Amino acid sequence: MNEQISFIVEIQNIDVELLKFEESLKKTFNEIEDSQNNLKLKELELEKLKEDLAEVNKKIGGSELDIKSYEDKIIKMKDTQKLIKTNKEYNAIQKSIKDNEALKKKSEDEQLEYMENKESISGKIALIKKETEELTGGLSAKNTEYKKNEKELGAVKKDFLDKREIVKKKIKKDYIDIYEAVKRNKGFPAIASVMKSGACTGCYRMLPPQQFNELISENVFMQCPVCSRILYIDTTLPEPAAPAGKVSKKLNKNKI
């Protein structure tokens, strides 16, 4: 492999490692952000459930007072019933007793419903509290991990950047400018190997035989006419799985 091409390959390998560092930190940061958002949602849900529980307790208290009130009325009416002498008065107070018993039964049914609702809300509150504690613990661990990785990766990143600068100085300015432009526009790989069959591993399009032979035999700096990636020969790669296509555009090439 030509020395200039080997330096560009080395630069790309360094850039790929640097990207991995950035993505690793970004992944942890995104996980922290997601945990923070989930924690806020859980806290809001918990507050709403507490409000619902307070409202249910209020209703339970009200139904208890209603039941007690109806019980007192029924007792008083039954005591009064003993003193009544006419059928008309007896029938009237009997009706009142039945009416109050019906109202008491209704309040008791409502109270039972409120109690069931309270039990359900209390269970949800206990679950949300547990989830909140787990999220808080996980968030603390992620923050610790992020700070640790940021420090460690920062030191490793500096070593790679220093190494990159050394290699960069060995590459012709025109070539490094082309590499940076292709990397910016296409991403990785910016320099792609060509298989033994003549296929560019960046886009899996076939090079014309003459130009493929020039790449093999001549000391040239060549770009793929389809994807613009810098090309080099790597005879260790297997045949491409992607379908081959014809190329009509002339290759960009320069003597290295």
Secondary structure, DSSP 8 states (H G I E B T S, - for coil): --HHHHHHHHHHHHHHHHHHHHHHHHHHHHHHHHHHHHHHHHHHHHHHHHHHHHHHHHHHHHHHHHHHHHHHHHHHHHHHHTT--SHHHHHHHHHHHHHHHHHHHHHHHHHHHHHHHHHHHHHHHHHHHHHHHHHHHHHHHHHHHHHHHHHHHHHHHHHHHHHHHHHHTTS-HHHHHHHHHHHHHH-S-SEEEE-TTSBBTTT--B--HHHHHHHHHS-EEEE-TTT--EEEE-TTS---SS------S--EEEE-
